[in-house]
Amino acid sequence: MMGFWQPLTNLRDYVSQNPPGTTFFLCLLTLAISFICLSSYSYTHTLPNPDITKDWNRVLSSLSTFHLCVKANELISSVQSPLIKQEEDRKTSVNSAKSPSSVTNLHLKVPLALVTSSSQSVSLRDLSLHTTLRASQLLIGGNENVNLTLEFLSDNGTYTCLTISAPSDLLPTSVRPPECPESEKNISSFYVEASNQLPTASLTCYSLNFKDDPTLTVMLTQEEQSVAVQHLLEVSVCLLGVCLMLCIAACQPHALKRRNQWNGLNQQSEPLIDS
């Protein structure tokens, strides 16, 4: 009966006398269990594709971090929306005279809601805000200019018409938001400056509330998820195998004996060092 419990006794003694080895074993075991849990989650849930670095949710989320402030007497025009869009297209073509065909103009219905940051009661109906940002501010490029126009056709709408003009190679190639229908109404267009902080001056400022749209995120295909789950399980099995071998090695009597012999050699060498 004593021989049956001897491996467990050896394992207990080894654990108590070898903290570094025990810590290493627990780290491997925790990592293996984490990979198993992650593979189980990946098997039952659809995951975003990590290889897609740019999508429209990322662009819109970056845009929603800015405060859009209107300076005094910055009214651009009060004309029909299609005319504003044509004027912006013309300006974009002039600014990119070297390769005008490389600029893409999109008019999209995006999940952005406008909120005024000023104390004034400003109607958002038939309002248009125009600004220019660097591509790096939208996390899609470097110092290239991106022209943006936001049109709000109602006071409490959860969607906004976004006109974006940017080099074609910067815009996300993933699933894009639907096209926003053109409006024939007269829209007052203001030029706004985008900043990460509210200015100290008393200006009319707006902020954007963004709601993530799952349809704009590129997800892994079923085949890609199956491969990912398989790799996670393979790594988990390898780690569990290593943990098992460490347990078997620690249960052997010679493991504790070598530990005691090593401690004895250290104790014998200490007087020699002192002398």
C-alpha positions as CSV (number, residue, x, y, z in Angstrom):
1,M,0.0,0.0,0.0
2,M,2.9,2.3,0.8
3,G,4.3,1.7,-2.7
4,F,1.1,3.0,-4.3
5,W,1.3,6.3,-2.5
6,Q,5.1,6.7,-2.9
7,P,5.0,8.5,-6.3
8,L,2.5,11.0,-4.9
9,T,4.8,11.5,-1.9
10,N,7.8,12.0,-4.1
11,L,5.8,14.5,-6.2
12,R,4.8,16.4,-3.1
13,D,8.3,16.6,-1.8
14,Y,9.7,17.6,-5.2
15,V,7.1,20.5,-5.4
16,S,7.9,21.7,-1.9
17,Q,11.7,21.7,-2.5
18,N,11.7,22.9,-6.1
19,P,9.7,26.2,-6.4
20,P,11.2,27.3,-9.8
21,G,10.3,24.0,-11.4
22,T,6.8,24.1,-9.9
23,T,6.3,27.6,-11.2
24,F,7.4,26.6,-14.7
25,F,5.0,23.6,-14.6
26,L,2.1,25.7,-13.6
27,C,2.8,28.3,-16.4
28,L,2.8,25.5,-19.0
29,L,-0.4,24.0,-17.6
30,T,-2.2,27.4,-17.5
31,L,-1.1,28.1,-21.1
32,A,-2.4,24.8,-22.2
33,I,-5.8,25.3,-20.5
34,S,-6.0,28.9,-22.0
35,F,-5.4,27.5,-25.5
36,I,-8.1,24.9,-25.0
37,C,-10.6,27.5,-23.8
38,L,-9.7,29.8,-26.7
39,S,-10.1,27.0,-29.2
40,S,-13.5,26.2,-27.7
41,Y,-14.6,29.9,-28.0
42,S,-13.3,30.0,-31.6
43,Y,-15.2,26.9,-32.5
44,T,-18.6,28.4,-31.3
45,H,-18.1,32.1,-32.3
46,T,-17.3,33.9,-35.5
47,L,-14.1,35.9,-35.1
48,P,-12.8,39.0,-37.0
49,N,-10.0,38.4,-39.5
50,P,-6.8,39.7,-37.9
51,D,-5.1,40.1,-41.3
52,I,-7.5,42.9,-42.3
53,T,-5.8,46.0,-40.8
54,K,-8.3,48.5,-42.3
55,D,-12.0,48.4,-42.3
56,W,-14.8,51.0,-42.2
57,N,-15.5,50.4,-38.5
58,R,-11.9,51.4,-37.7
59,V,-12.2,54.6,-39.9
60,L,-15.5,55.7,-38.4
61,S,-14.4,55.0,-34.9
62,S,-11.3,57.2,-35.4
63,L,-13.5,60.0,-36.8
64,S,-15.8,59.8,-33.8
65,T,-12.9,60.7,-31.5
66,F,-12.7,64.3,-32.8
67,H,-14.5,67.5,-31.8
68,L,-15.8,69.4,-34.8
69,C,-15.8,73.1,-34.1
70,V,-17.3,75.9,-36.2
71,K,-15.4,79.2,-36.3
72,A,-17.3,82.5,-36.6
73,N,-18.4,83.4,-40.1
74,E,-17.4,80.0,-41.5
75,L,-20.5,79.4,-43.5
76,I,-19.4,77.9,-46.9
77,S,-22.7,78.0,-48.7
78,S,-26.4,77.1,-48.6
79,V,-26.9,75.2,-51.8
80,Q,-28.2,71.8,-52.9
81,S,-26.3,68.8,-51.6
82,P,-25.3,67.5,-55.1
83,L,-23.7,70.8,-56.0
84,I,-21.6,70.7,-52.8
85,K,-20.4,67.2,-53.7
86,Q,-19.4,68.3,-57.2
87,E,-17.5,71.3,-55.9
88,E,-15.6,69.0,-53.4
89,D,-14.8,66.6,-56.2
90,R,-13.4,69.4,-58.3
91,K,-11.2,70.7,-55.5
92,T,-9.9,67.2,-54.8
93,S,-9.0,66.7,-58.5
94,V,-7.1,70.0,-58.5
95,N,-5.2,69.1,-55.3
96,S,-4.2,65.8,-56.8
97,A,-3.3,66.9,-60.3
98,K,-0.5,64.4,-60.7
99,S,-2.9,61.5,-60.6
100,P,-6.5,62.6,-60.4
101,S,-7.8,59.2,-61.3
102,S,-6.4,57.7,-58.1
103,V,-8.8,59.7,-55.9
104,T,-12.0,57.9,-54.8
105,N,-15.2,59.8,-53.8
106,L,-17.8,57.9,-51.8
107,H,-21.1,59.0,-50.4
108,L,-22.0,56.6,-47.7
109,K,-24.7,56.1,-45.0
110,V,-22.7,55.5,-41.8
111,P,-23.6,54.7,-38.2
112,L,-22.6,58.1,-36.8
113,A,-24.9,60.3,-34.7
114,L,-24.2,64.0,-34.2
115,V,-24.2,65.6,-30.8
116,T,-23.7,69.3,-30.2
117,S,-21.2,70.2,-27.5
118,S,-22.4,73.8,-27.1
119,S,-25.0,75.2,-24.8
120,Q,-26.9,76.7,-27.8
121,S,-29.9,74.9,-29.1
122,V,-28.8,74.2,-32.7
123,S,-31.0,72.3,-35.1
124,L,-29.2,69.5,-36.9
125,R,-31.7,69.3,-39.6
126,D,-30.3,70.0,-43.1
127,L,-26.8,70.7,-41.6
128,S,-23.6,69.9,-43.4
129,L,-20.1,70.0,-41.9
130,H,-16.9,69.9,-44.0
131,T,-13.4,69.3,-42.8
132,T,-10.0,67.9,-43.9
133,L,-8.0,65.4,-41.9
134,R,-4.7,63.6,-42.4
135,A,-5.0,60.0,-43.4
136,S,-2.9,59.1,-40.3
137,Q,-5.6,60.6,-38.1
138,L,-8.1,58.1,-39.5
139,L,-5.5,55.3,-39.2
140,I,-5.5,54.6,-42.9
141,G,-2.2,56.2,-44.1
142,G,0.3,58.9,-43.6
143,N,0.2,62.7,-44.4
144,E,-2.3,62.5,-47.3
145,N,-5.3,64.8,-47.1
146,V,-8.8,63.2,-46.7
147,N,-11.8,65.5,-47.4
148,L,-14.9,64.7,-45.3
149,T,-18.4,66.1,-45.5
150,L,-21.1,65.1,-43.0
151,E,-24.7,65.7,-43.8
152,F,-27.4,65.5,-41.1
153,L,-31.0,65.3,-42.4
154,S,-32.7,65.0,-39.1
155,D,-32.2,66.1,-35.5
156,N,-32.0,62.7,-33.8
157,G,-30.9,60.3,-36.6
158,T,-28.5,57.5,-35.8
159,Y,-27.1,57.5,-39.3
160,T,-25.2,60.2,-41.2
161,C,-24.4,60.7,-44.9
162,L,-20.6,60.8,-45.1
163,T,-18.9,62.0,-48.3
164,I,-15.2,61.0,-48.2
165,S,-12.6,61.9,-50.9
166,A,-9.2,60.2,-50.5
167,P,-6.6,58.3,-52.5
168,S,-8.0,55.0,-53.6
169,D,-5.2,52.9,-52.1
170,L,-5.9,54.3,-48.6
171,L,-9.6,53.5,-48.3
172,P,-10.5,50.1,-46.9
173,T,-11.2,47.4,-49.5
174,S,-13.5,45.5,-47.2
175,V,-17.3,45.6,-47.1
176,R,-18.3,49.3,-47.2
177,P,-21.4,51.0,-45.9
178,P,-24.4,51.4,-48.2
179,E,-24.7,54.4,-50.5
180,C,-26.4,57.4,-49.1
181,P,-29.2,58.8,-51.3
182,E,-28.7,62.3,-52.7
183,S,-30.8,65.0,-51.1
184,E,-32.4,67.8,-53.1
185,K,-32.8,70.1,-50.1
186,N,-30.9,73.2,-49.4
187,I,-28.2,72.4,-46.9
188,S,-26.1,74.9,-45.0
189,S,-22.5,73.8,-45.2
190,F,-20.0,74.8,-42.5
191,Y,-16.2,74.3,-42.4
192,V,-15.2,72.9,-39.1
193,E,-11.8,72.2,-37.5
194,A,-11.3,68.8,-36.0
195,S,-9.4,68.5,-32.7
196,N,-9.0,65.9,-30.0
197,Q,-9.9,68.4,-27.2
198,L,-12.6,71.0,-26.9
199,P,-11.2,74.6,-27.4
200,T,-11.3,77.1,-24.6
201,A,-13.0,79.7,-26.7
202,S,-16.8,79.7,-26.9
203,L,-17.4,78.0,-30.2
204,T,-20.2,75.8,-31.5
205,C,-18.7,72.3,-31.4
206,Y,-20.1,68.9,-32.4
207,S,-19.1,65.4,-31.5
208,L,-19.9,62.1,-33.1
209,N,-21.3,59.0,-31.5
210,F,-20.3,55.8,-33.3
211,K,-22.0,52.4,-33.0
212,D,-20.0,49.5,-34.2
213,D,-21.6,47.8,-37.2
214,P,-20.8,44.1,-37.4
215,T,-21.6,44.0,-41.1
216,L,-18.6,46.2,-41.8
217,T,-16.1,43.9,-40.0
218,V,-14.4,41.2,-42.1
219,M,-14.8,37.9,-40.3
220,L,-12.9,34.6,-40.7
221,T,-14.4,32.0,-43.0
222,Q,-15.4,28.7,-41.6
223,E,-12.4,27.0,-43.1
224,E,-10.0,29.6,-41.6
225,Q,-11.6,29.2,-38.2
226,S,-11.3,25.4,-38.4
227,V,-7.6,25.7,-39.1
228,A,-7.1,28.1,-36.2
229,V,-9.0,25.7,-33.8
230,Q,-6.9,22.8,-35.0
231,H,-3.6,24.6,-34.4
232,L,-4.7,25.7,-31.0
233,L,-5.6,22.1,-30.0
234,E,-2.3,20.8,-31.4
235,V,-0.3,23.2,-29.3
236,S,-2.5,22.5,-26.2
237,V,-1.9,18.7,-26.6
238,C,1.9,19.3,-26.9
239,L,1.9,21.5,-23.7
240,L,-0.1,18.9,-21.8
241,G,2.3,16.2,-22.9
242,V,5.2,18.2,-21.6
243,C,3.4,18.7,-18.3
244,L,2.7,15.0,-18.0
245,M,6.4,14.2,-18.6
246,L,7.4,16.7,-15.9
247,C,5.0,15.1,-13.5
248,I,6.3,11.6,-14.2
249,A,9.9,12.8,-13.8
250,A,9.1,14.5,-10.5
251,C,7.4,11.3,-9.2
252,Q,10.6,9.3,-9.6
253,P,12.6,8.7,-6.4
254,H,15.9,9.7,-8.1
255,A,14.6,13.2,-8.8
256,L,14.3,14.0,-5.1
257,K,17.6,12.1,-4.4
258,R,19.5,14.3,-6.9
259,R,18.0,17.3,-5.4
260,N,19.3,16.3,-1.9
261,Q,22.7,15.4,-3.3
262,W,23.0,18.8,-5.0
263,N,22.0,20.6,-1.7
264,G,24.7,18.5,0.1
265,L,27.4,19.5,-2.3
266,N,26.5,23.2,-1.9
267,Q,26.7,22.9,1.9
268,Q,30.1,21.2,1.6
269,S,31.5,23.9,-0.7
270,E,30.5,26.7,1.6
271,P,33.4,26.3,4.1
272,L,35.9,26.1,1.3
273,I,34.7,29.5,0.0
274,D,34.9,31.0,3.5
275,S,38.4,29.8,4.0
